[in-house]
Amino acid sequence: MTYDDDAARLAELGSALPGIDLDAPSAARIVQRARQDVGRGPSLLRLVEPAVATVLVTSYLVWAIAKVFEAFP
């Protein structure tokens, strides 16, 4: 399959779908939210959460290794 085949298939599938039935205020809210997100980078949470998880897992691993060394002096 090529890109043209995929585009043609997508156009075929899209033409069979019903149109979206939205009132004007709902459509305006969707547009406003979409435009706010365009061009923004990923949130800081995407960096902080893995860092916190790494610290927790590393501290648990250090604790487990310390307990192993305590058990076998």
CORGIMO-V532649 format. One record per backbone hydrogen bond with DSSP energy under -1.0 kcal/mol. CO is the residue of the C=O (numbers start at 0). NH is the residue of the N-H. If there is no record, write none. Layout:
co={CO;CO}
nh={NH;NH}
This chain:
co={1;2;3;4;5;6;7;8;9;10;22;23;24;25;26;27;28;29;30;31;32;33;36;42;43;43;44;46;47;48;49;50;51;52;53;54;55;56;57;58;59;60;61;62;63;64;65;66;67}
nh={5;6;7;8;9;10;11;12;13;14;26;27;28;29;30;31;32;33;34;35;36;37;39;45;46;47;48;50;51;52;53;54;55;56;57;58;59;60;61;62;63;64;65;66;67;68;69;70;71}
